[in-house]
Amino acid sequence: LLGFLGSAYHGFQINPDVPTVELHLIAAVRGAGLVSDANADSLQKINWHRASRTDRGVSAVGQVVSLKMELPKKAPVAGASATADGDVEFDAEALVAALNERLPADIRVFDVIRVVSGFSAHALCRFRRYRYMVPVAALRRRRARAEEGGEEGEDGALEAVETSVAAFEGVLKTFEGTHSFHHFTVMSKLTGHDPMRFIRSISVEMMPPPPSPSPVPPAAGTSTDAPPTGAPLPPAPAADTVAVTLVGSSFLFHQIRKMVGTALQIHHGHLPAAALPTLLQRLPYRRGPAAAAAAA
C-alpha cells in the first residue's frame, strides 16, 4: 500500500525513457533484495500487479501493488529475521522502512501486507476512487439581470456558490451507471479495449478552508502588532476548491478529464445538456473537451 505526489512523474505505470512512480518502486524492491536476480528482469515472473494506473501529474493516497516477494533465509535483508529453525519471519514495519529508504520523498510505502498466493491487486479490485479538484471560480455562473440579489455586472450577478456546485453535480450525475465512454478517451488508446464502464457514484463537495494560523508569541523585549492573547484572529480564507469524487469499476485513458471538461461545457451553456446522453451511446467517435490534468 503506497501513496505518491505525481507532479514529477509521467503516470504510475512504467514507460520507456520517462520518470514514473513504478520505475522507482521496482528499483526499491530490487535494491532491498526482495526479488532474486533471476526474476528481477521480468515483472511477470514475480506476478507484479497494480490496482490502477494514473495519468501524468496525478497523485494517489491509496495505490495497491501485489507481487511475489522473496525473503532469503541466508543473510536476511531488512524486513526479515531468521528464526531458530531457519525459516524467515515476516516483519512489515522493517520492510516498509527498507523500501522507503530507497524511494524518493514524494513516494511513500505505508504498509506491506501478507496475502494468499493467488492475490492480484488488479483482478481483485472491485472499485477505484478518484478525486478531481476544480476551482470554485470555474463553476460560478452569472444570473440574468432581471433576477434579484447580488451585485449586477454587465451580464448580471454571480449566482450563489452552493447553487453553482449543485447544478454542476447534477450534470455529472448523468454519467452514473453503465455507459459507453468511447467519446471520453483517446481513440489510439482504445484499440482492443471495451469502452463500456460502470460509474457507481459521483459527488461534488466544497473542500474545507485552510485552518486559521496560530498566533506566534513575540520574542522577549520586542514589540508586535499582533492581537493580544485571547483576541480573535483574522478569519481564514473561504474555500476556493470543490472536489469531484468518482467511484467506478475502472476508467479509460483521460476519461475523468474529459468527463469533467464536458460537464463544465454543459454547466456554462456552451454545450446543450441533451448532447450528453448522445455522447454516451455507441456512435461514431467525436472528441469531447478535456479539463486539465489534476485528478487524484
C-alpha positions in Angstrom: 0.0 0.0 0.0 1.6 3.3 -1.1 0.9 6.9 -1.9 2.7 9.5 -4.1 2.7 13.0 -5.4 2.5 12.7 -9.1 3.6 16.1 -10.3 7.1 14.9 -11.2 6.1 11.7 -12.9 4.6 10.6 -16.3 2.0 8.5 -14.6 2.3 5.4 -12.4 2.9 2.6 -14.9 6.5 2.2 -16.1 7.1 3.8 -19.5 10.4 3.9 -21.5 12.6 7.0 -21.2 10.3 8.9 -18.8 10.2 9.0 -15.0 7.3 7.1 -13.5 6.4 6.0 -10.0 6.5 2.3 -10.8 10.1 2.7 -12.1 11.3 3.9 -8.6 9.2 1.3 -6.8 10.6 -1.6 -8.8 14.2 -0.2 -8.2 13.5 0.0 -4.4 12.2 -3.6 -4.4 15.3 -4.8 -6.2 17.6 -2.7 -4.0 16.1 -4.2 -0.9 16.9 -7.7 -2.2 13.2 -8.7 -2.2 13.4 -10.3 -5.7 16.0 -12.7 -6.9 18.5 -11.7 -9.6 16.9 -14.3 -11.9 13.5 -12.7 -11.6 14.5 -9.1 -11.4 14.3 -8.5 -15.2 10.6 -9.6 -15.5 7.5 -8.3 -13.7 5.6 -11.4 -14.9 8.0 -13.7 -13.1 7.1 -12.0 -9.7 3.4 -11.7 -10.5 3.6 -7.9 -10.3 0.1 -6.3 -10.5 -1.1 -2.8 -9.9 -4.6 -1.9 -8.7 -4.8 1.0 -11.2 -2.8 3.3 -13.4 -2.7 7.1 -13.3 -2.1 9.8 -15.9 0.8 12.2 -15.9 0.7 14.5 -12.9 -1.9 12.6 -11.0 -1.3 11.8 -7.3 -2.6 8.9 -5.2 -3.2 8.3 -1.5 -4.1 4.6 -1.7 -2.4 2.7 -4.6 -2.0 -1.1 -4.1 0.6 -3.3 -5.8 0.9 -7.0 -5.4 4.0 -9.2 -6.1 5.8 -12.4 -5.0 8.4 -11.2 -2.6 11.4 -13.3 -1.6 12.8 -13.2 1.9 16.1 -15.0 1.7 17.0 -17.4 4.6 20.7 -16.6 4.4 21.7 -13.1 5.4 18.1 -11.9 5.6 17.5 -8.4 4.3 15.9 -5.6 6.3 12.4 -6.7 6.9 13.2 -10.4 7.5 14.7 -12.1 10.5 15.7 -15.8 10.7 14.0 -18.0 13.3 15.7 -20.8 15.2 14.7 -23.4 12.6 16.0 -21.3 9.7 12.6 -20.0 8.4 12.2 -16.3 7.7 10.0 -14.2 9.9 7.8 -11.6 8.2 8.3 -8.0 9.6 6.1 -5.5 7.8 7.5 -2.4 9.6 11.1 -3.3 8.7 10.0 -3.9 5.1 8.3 -0.5 4.9 11.4 1.1 6.2 13.7 -0.7 3.8 11.6 0.4 0.8 11.2 4.0 1.9 14.9 4.3 2.4 15.3 3.6 -1.3 12.4 5.7 -2.6 12.2 9.5 -3.3 10.5 11.6 -0.7 7.4 12.1 -2.9 6.7 8.3 -3.0 5.9 6.6 0.3 5.1 3.0 1.2 2.5 2.9 4.0 2.2 -0.9 4.7 3.3 -4.3 3.4 0.6 -7.0 3.9 1.0 -10.7 3.5 -1.7 -12.2 1.2 -2.6 -15.6 -0.4 -0.5 -16.7 -3.3 -3.3 -16.1 -5.9 -3.9 -12.5 -4.8 -3.9 -9.9 -7.7 -4.2 -6.2 -6.9 -5.7 -5.6 -10.3 -8.1 -8.5 -10.7 -9.5 -8.3 -7.2 -10.0 -4.6 -7.2 -13.8 -4.1 -7.3 -13.9 -0.3 -7.4 -11.5 2.6 -7.9 -12.0 6.0 -6.4 -10.6 9.2 -8.0 -10.9 12.8 -6.8 -10.6 15.7 -9.3 -10.2 19.2 -7.9 -12.0 22.1 -9.6 -11.6 25.8 -8.7 -14.8 27.4 -7.5 -14.2 30.2 -9.9 -14.6 27.8 -12.8 -18.1 26.9 -11.6 -19.6 30.4 -10.9 -22.3 31.5 -13.4 -24.0 34.8 -13.9 -27.7 35.1 -13.3 -30.0 37.0 -15.7 -30.1 40.8 -15.0 -33.8 40.5 -14.2 -33.1 38.3 -11.1 -32.8 39.9 -7.8 -29.9 39.9 -5.3 -26.2 40.2 -5.7 -24.1 42.9 -7.4 -25.1 43.3 -11.0 -22.4 43.3 -13.6 -22.5 43.6 -17.4 -24.0 40.1 -17.6 -25.9 40.0 -14.3 -25.0 39.0 -10.8 -23.0 35.9 -9.9 -25.2 33.1 -8.6 -24.6 31.6 -5.1 -21.6 29.2 -4.9 -23.9 26.5 -3.5 -26.2 26.8 -6.5 -23.4 26.5 -8.9 -22.0 23.5 -7.1 -25.4 21.7 -7.0 -26.0 22.4 -10.7 -22.6 21.1 -11.7 -23.1 18.0 -9.7 -26.5 17.5 -11.4 -24.7 17.4 -14.8 -22.1 14.9 -13.6 -24.8 12.6 -12.2 -25.7 11.8 -15.8 -22.5 9.8 -16.0 -23.6 7.4 -13.3 -24.5 3.9 -14.4 -23.2 1.8 -17.2 -22.4 3.6 -20.5 -20.1 3.6 -23.5 -17.3 6.1 -22.8 -15.6 5.8 -26.2 -16.1 9.6 -26.7 -14.3 10.3 -23.4 -10.9 8.8 -24.1 -8.1 9.0 -26.7 -9.0 6.7 -29.7 -5.5 5.5 -30.1 -5.6 4.2 -26.5 -9.0 2.5 -27.0 -7.9 -0.1 -29.5 -8.6 -3.6 -28.1 -10.4 -2.2 -25.1 -14.2 -2.3 -24.3 -15.4 1.3 -23.8 -18.2 0.2 -21.5 -17.7 1.3 -18.0 -19.7 1.3 -14.8 -19.7 4.5 -12.7 -21.0 3.7 -9.2 -21.3 7.3 -7.9 -20.2 10.9 -8.5 -20.4 13.6 -5.8 -19.2 17.2 -5.6 -18.4 18.9 -2.3 -16.7 22.0 -1.2 -13.2 21.5 0.2 -12.8 22.8 3.8 -10.9 26.1 4.0 -7.3 26.0 5.4 -7.1 26.4 9.2 -6.5 29.8 10.7 -2.9 30.5 11.6 -1.9 30.1 15.2 -0.5 33.3 16.9 3.2 33.2 17.5 4.3 34.8 20.7 6.8 37.7 20.3 10.4 37.3 21.4 11.3 38.8 24.7 12.0 42.6 24.6 10.3 43.1 21.2 7.1 44.8 20.2 4.5 43.4 17.9 1.3 44.5 16.2 -0.2 41.0 16.6 -3.5 40.9 18.6 -3.1 40.2 22.3 -3.5 36.7 23.7 -7.1 35.6 23.5 -8.1 38.1 20.8 -9.7 36.7 17.7 -7.5 36.1 14.7 -8.4 37.2 11.2 -10.9 34.8 9.5 -9.5 32.0 7.5 -9.9 32.4 3.7 -13.0 30.9 2.3 -12.8 27.5 0.4 -12.0 28.1 -3.2 -11.9 24.5 -4.5 -14.5 21.8 -4.9 -13.7 18.1 -5.0 -15.4 15.8 -7.6 -15.2 12.3 -6.3 -15.8 9.5 -8.8 -16.2 5.8 -7.9 -16.2 3.2 -10.7 -15.1 -0.2 -11.7 -12.4 1.2 -13.9 -11.6 4.2 -16.1 -10.2 4.7 -19.6 -7.2 6.9 -20.5 -8.1 10.6 -19.9 -11.7 9.6 -19.2 -12.2 11.6 -16.0 -10.6 14.7 -17.5 -12.9 14.5 -20.5 -16.0 13.9 -18.3 -15.2 17.0 -16.2 -14.4 19.1 -19.2 -17.7 18.1 -20.9 -19.7 18.7 -17.7 -18.2 22.2 -17.4 -19.2 23.0 -21.0 -22.8 22.0 -20.3 -22.8 23.7 -16.9 -21.9 27.1 -18.6 -24.3 26.6 -21.5 -21.6 26.1 -24.2 -23.0 22.6 -24.9 -26.6 21.5 -24.7 -27.5 19.1 -21.9 -29.3 16.9 -24.4 -25.9 16.2 -26.1 -24.6 14.2 -23.1 -26.9 11.1 -23.4 -26.0 11.0 -27.1 -22.2 11.1 -26.3 -22.7 8.1 -24.0 -24.0 6.0 -26.9 -22.1 3.8 -29.3 -21.9 6.3 -32.2 -19.1 7.5 -34.5 -16.3 8.9 -32.4 -16.4 12.6 -31.5 -13.7 14.1 -29.3 -15.1 15.7 -26.2 -13.4 18.6 -24.3 -10.9 17.8 -21.6 -10.2 19.5 -18.3 -6.6 20.0 -17.0 -4.7 17.0 -15.6 -5.5 17.4 -11.9 -7.3 14.2 -10.8 -6.2 12.3 -7.7 
